[in-house]
Amino acid sequence: MRILVIDDDVDGADALAVLLRQSGHDVAVAYYGAQALGLTVAFAPEAAILDLSMPGMGGFELAITLRHNHGARLRLIAFSGHDDATTRRRVEATGFNGYLRKPAVLASISQALQPP
């Protein structure tokens, strides 16, 4: 699967990318929202794992833009250190396909990437 990882935590994003590559995925990494938008055109990901709390264009705003630009074909996974009812409701309302709490383990990531 082609997966785009978007997180302003460079070390965290790179570590997740390594883990996904070791699992056989083709991975691109963006460290901020505008960079991610450019990569979606060139890389054409099937899934994107988005940090929710990024400066500038955060994960919620980015998800809305990605969904508008790419429709339902792009699987969107929210990735956050917050795990409360308000965040989960907002994730669902924004149209994410899944939610991962940081730090996520490979089994959780693999499950979130699978279609329902």
C-alpha positions as CSV (number, residue, x, y, z in Angstrom):
1,M,0.0,0.0,0.0
2,R,1.2,3.6,-0.7
3,I,1.0,5.4,2.6
4,L,1.6,9.1,3.3
5,V,2.7,9.8,6.9
6,I,2.1,13.5,8.0
7,D,3.5,14.6,11.4
8,D,5.4,17.7,12.5
9,D,7.4,15.4,14.9
10,V,10.2,14.6,12.5
11,D,11.6,11.7,14.5
12,G,8.1,10.2,15.1
13,A,7.2,10.5,11.5
14,D,10.4,9.0,10.3
15,A,10.2,6.1,12.8
16,L,6.6,5.3,11.7
17,A,7.7,5.4,8.1
18,V,10.5,2.9,8.8
19,L,8.1,0.6,10.6
20,L,5.6,0.8,7.6
21,R,8.4,0.2,5.1
22,Q,9.6,-2.9,7.0
23,S,6.0,-4.2,6.7
24,G,6.3,-3.9,2.9
25,H,4.5,-0.6,2.3
26,D,5.7,2.2,0.0
27,V,5.8,5.3,2.3
28,A,6.3,9.1,1.8
29,V,6.6,11.5,4.7
30,A,5.5,15.1,5.1
31,Y,6.2,17.2,8.1
32,Y,3.5,19.9,7.6
33,G,0.2,20.2,5.9
34,A,1.1,22.1,2.7
35,Q,4.0,19.7,2.0
36,A,1.4,16.8,2.4
37,L,-0.9,18.4,-0.2
38,G,1.9,18.5,-2.7
39,L,2.9,14.9,-2.0
40,T,-0.6,13.6,-2.5
41,V,-0.4,14.7,-6.2
42,A,3.0,13.3,-6.9
43,F,2.8,10.2,-4.6
44,A,-0.9,9.3,-5.0
45,P,-1.2,7.6,-1.6
46,E,-3.9,5.0,-0.9
47,A,-3.8,6.0,2.8
48,A,-2.7,8.9,4.9
49,I,-1.8,8.9,8.6
50,L,-2.3,12.4,9.9
51,D,-1.1,13.9,13.1
52,L,-4.0,16.0,14.4
53,S,-1.9,18.7,16.3
54,M,0.4,20.3,13.7
55,P,1.2,24.0,13.5
56,G,-0.4,25.9,10.6
57,M,-2.7,23.4,8.8
58,G,-3.6,20.9,11.5
59,G,-4.7,17.3,10.8
60,F,-8.5,18.2,10.9
61,E,-8.1,20.9,8.3
62,L,-5.8,18.8,6.2
63,A,-8.2,15.8,6.3
64,I,-11.1,18.0,5.1
65,T,-8.9,19.2,2.2
66,L,-7.6,15.8,1.3
67,R,-11.2,14.3,1.4
68,H,-12.4,17.2,-0.9
69,N,-9.5,16.6,-3.3
70,H,-9.4,12.8,-3.3
71,G,-12.8,11.6,-2.2
72,A,-13.4,8.3,-0.4
73,R,-10.6,6.5,-2.3
74,L,-8.0,7.9,0.2
75,R,-8.1,6.2,3.6
76,L,-7.5,8.8,6.3
77,I,-6.2,7.7,9.7
78,A,-6.1,10.2,12.6
79,F,-2.9,10.0,14.7
80,S,-2.9,11.7,18.1
81,G,-1.7,11.6,21.6
82,H,-5.1,12.7,22.7
83,D,-7.7,10.1,23.4
84,D,-10.8,11.7,24.7
85,A,-14.5,11.7,23.7
86,T,-14.3,15.2,22.2
87,T,-11.3,14.3,19.9
88,R,-13.0,11.0,18.9
89,R,-16.3,12.8,18.0
90,R,-14.4,15.4,16.0
91,V,-12.4,12.7,14.2
92,E,-15.6,10.9,13.2
93,A,-17.3,14.1,12.2
94,T,-14.4,15.1,10.0
95,G,-14.6,11.9,8.0
96,F,-11.5,10.0,9.1
97,N,-11.6,6.2,8.4
98,G,-9.7,5.3,11.6
99,Y,-8.0,6.6,14.7
100,L,-4.7,5.7,16.3
101,R,-3.5,6.9,19.6
102,K,0.3,7.7,19.9
103,P,2.4,5.7,20.3
104,A,0.7,3.1,18.1
105,V,1.9,-0.5,17.7
106,L,2.1,-2.2,14.4
107,A,-0.9,-4.4,14.9
108,S,-3.1,-1.3,15.5
109,I,-1.7,0.5,12.5
110,S,-2.2,-2.5,10.2
111,Q,-5.8,-2.9,11.5
112,A,-6.5,0.8,10.9
113,L,-5.2,0.6,7.3
114,Q,-7.6,-2.2,6.4
115,P,-10.9,-1.4,4.7
116,P,-14.0,-2.1,6.8
